[in-house]
Amino acid sequence: VVTKYISEINFVSASRQGDIIELGITATEFGRTSITLTCEVRNKITRKSILTVEKMVFVNLGEDGLPAPHGRTEIRYVKDQFKDDEAVQ
């Protein structure tokens, strides 16, 4: 997977040394070979937004280096994957 595009980074507020921050990423669009995400970094305690990235596009590449289908159509959480793996066993 390679990065095709990242929109501007919008610095909403400052963080200070010692702040505990969290990074939230949400899938907003699934293409045949690409996935589009949005991102927000915020202060974990106050929930105040520190920065946002409106759009990040990643493209799956095949072994030949050309865009290749990734087979994803929806978000799949790791915790759910573990449940699916346990059900198969």
C-alpha positions as CSV (number, residue, x, y, z in Angstrom):
1,V,0.0,0.0,0.0
2,V,1.3,3.4,-0.9
3,T,0.2,6.9,-0.1
4,K,-1.3,8.6,-3.1
5,Y,-2.6,11.8,-1.5
6,I,-2.7,13.6,1.8
7,S,-4.7,16.9,2.1
8,E,-3.5,19.8,4.2
9,I,-2.9,19.3,7.9
10,N,-5.1,21.7,9.8
11,F,-3.5,22.6,13.2
12,V,-6.5,23.5,15.3
13,S,-4.8,24.0,18.7
14,A,-1.5,23.5,20.4
15,S,-0.4,20.5,22.5
16,R,2.2,20.8,25.2
17,Q,4.9,18.5,26.3
18,G,3.4,15.9,28.6
19,D,-0.1,16.0,27.0
20,I,-1.6,12.6,26.4
21,I,-2.9,12.5,22.8
22,E,-4.9,10.0,20.8
23,L,-5.1,9.5,17.1
24,G,-8.4,8.6,15.4
25,I,-8.6,7.4,11.8
26,T,-11.8,6.7,10.0
27,A,-12.3,5.0,6.7
28,T,-14.6,7.2,4.6
29,E,-14.5,5.5,1.2
30,F,-13.5,2.2,-0.3
31,G,-12.5,2.1,-3.9
32,R,-11.5,-1.0,-5.9
33,T,-7.8,-0.4,-5.4
34,S,-7.8,2.5,-2.9
35,I,-9.1,3.5,0.5
36,T,-9.7,7.0,1.7
37,L,-9.3,7.9,5.4
38,T,-9.8,11.0,7.6
39,C,-7.7,11.6,10.7
40,E,-8.0,13.6,14.0
41,V,-5.5,14.0,16.7
42,R,-6.9,15.2,20.0
43,N,-6.0,15.6,23.7
44,K,-7.2,12.4,25.4
45,I,-8.1,14.1,28.6
46,T,-9.9,17.3,27.3
47,R,-11.0,15.8,24.0
48,K,-9.9,19.1,22.4
49,S,-8.9,18.7,18.7
50,I,-5.2,19.3,18.0
51,L,-5.1,18.7,14.3
52,T,-7.1,17.2,11.5
53,V,-6.4,15.7,8.1
54,E,-9.5,15.8,5.9
55,K,-8.4,13.3,3.4
56,M,-5.7,10.6,3.0
57,V,-5.8,8.2,0.0
58,F,-3.8,5.0,0.0
59,V,-3.6,2.7,-3.0
60,N,-2.9,-1.1,-3.0
61,L,-0.2,-2.2,-5.4
62,G,0.3,-5.6,-6.8
63,E,3.7,-7.3,-7.2
64,D,4.1,-5.6,-10.6
65,G,3.9,-2.2,-8.9
66,L,0.5,-1.4,-10.5
67,P,-2.8,-0.7,-8.6
68,A,-4.4,-3.9,-7.6
69,P,-7.8,-4.7,-6.0
70,H,-7.6,-4.9,-2.2
71,G,-10.8,-6.8,-1.7
72,R,-12.1,-4.5,1.1
73,T,-15.6,-3.0,1.1
74,E,-16.0,-2.1,4.8
75,I,-14.2,-1.4,8.0
76,R,-13.0,-4.6,9.7
77,Y,-11.8,-4.2,13.3
78,V,-9.0,-6.3,14.7
79,K,-11.2,-7.4,17.7
80,D,-13.8,-8.7,15.2
81,Q,-11.1,-10.6,13.2
82,F,-10.1,-12.4,16.4
83,K,-13.7,-13.5,16.9
84,D,-13.9,-14.8,13.4
85,D,-10.7,-16.7,13.8
86,E,-11.9,-18.3,17.0
87,A,-15.2,-19.4,15.3
88,V,-13.3,-21.2,12.6
89,Q,-11.3,-23.2,15.1
